[in-house]
Structure formats: structure tokens, C-alpha cells
Amino acid sequence: MEEHKEKILNVCNEICKGTLMETLAIEFVDVGENFLIAKMPVTPKVYQPDGVLHGGATVALAESVGSAASYIFLDGNEFFVRGIEISANHVKSIREGYVYAKATIIHKGKTTQLWEIKITNEAKELISNCKLTTIALPKK
């Protein structure tokens, strides 16, 4: 995995051009044997009206990193990956800096996958804990 790390991150970042991920300035920054990490800046662009990170932006980050992880770990050339269920518990607010989403596989089935996505701030404090179920559909 280590020798392919840069290539995987480049592919993930490249396919995000012109998408919601680019709009939210999501950048994939690390990958390992069973995880993928992305970061997103917390700016007024992703605020709710009272000036803190919007839960919807947090969930968009979580689904983006979880779906990208499924794409990487399931061979995206063979399958379409779609999120089919997501839940989020927001436990702390944030007004500035970056949030980091780390998607870790809980269950890697042939058809469905279950991901835990922890959203943390730069001090590694938990902002949100998310769970994403993805489905792999054959491209044939």
C-alpha cells in the first residue's frame, strides 16, 4: 500500500474536480490498508447561520470519504459505489481551521460495506461520528 499511496491520493483528488467535493474544498490526504483520510476547511462557505460548521457539510465530507474508500478498496473499475445509508452524531462545534474525516472499514462484504467515519478537528477532538453503508454494483 505504501508504494501506491501517492498514486491513490492523486486519483482520489483528481476525480473530485468539478464535483461537490471540489466545491467544499475536500482534499484526500492519507490512505492505509483499511482507512482513507480527507480534510475540509471550516470557513463561512460551510457554516450554518450562527457561524459554526453545518452538519450537512460534515455529512457530505463523511459520505465523500467513505464512498471514495469503497471505490479504492473494492476496485472502482469493476463496481459503481453508492452510499445507501448514513447517520451522524455531531458532538462538538467548530468555527475555523480544518476538519479531518477518517473512514475505517467495519464490514467489507461483496455487496455492502459498512464504514465508520470519525470527523475530528486539528487537535484530534471528535466533532462528529458517522456511519455509512455503501453498496457495490457491478458495472457490467
Residue, then its C-alpha position, 0 to 999 in steps of 0.5 A: m500500500e505504501e508504494h501506491k499511496e501517492k498514486i491513490l491520493n492523486v486519483c482520489n483528488e483528481i476525480c473530485k474536480g468539478t464535483l461537490m467535493e471540489t466545491l467544499a474544498i475536500e482534499f484526500v490526504d492519507v490512505g492505509e490498508n483499511f482507512l482513507i483520510a480527507k480534510m475540509p476547511v471550516t470557513p463561512k462557505v460551510y457554516q450554518p447561520d450562527g457561524v459554526l460548521h453545518g452538519g450537512a457539510t460534515v455529512a457530505l465530507a463523511e459520505s465523500v470519504g467513505s464512498a471514495a474508500s469503497y471505490i479504492f478498496l473494492d476496485g472502482n473499475e469493476f463496481f459503481v459505489r453508492g452510499i445507501e445509508i448514513s447517520a451522524n452524531h455531531v458532538k462538538s462545534i467548530r468555527e475555523g481551521y480544518v476538519y479531518a474525516k477518517a473512514t475505517i472499514i467495519h464490514k467489507g462484504k461483496t455487496t455492502q460495506l459498512w464504514e465508520i467515519k470519525i470527523t475530528n478537528e486539528a487537535k484530534e477532538l471528535i466533532s462528529n461520528c458517522k456511519l455509512t453503508t455503501i453498496a457495490l454494483p457491478k458495472k457490467 
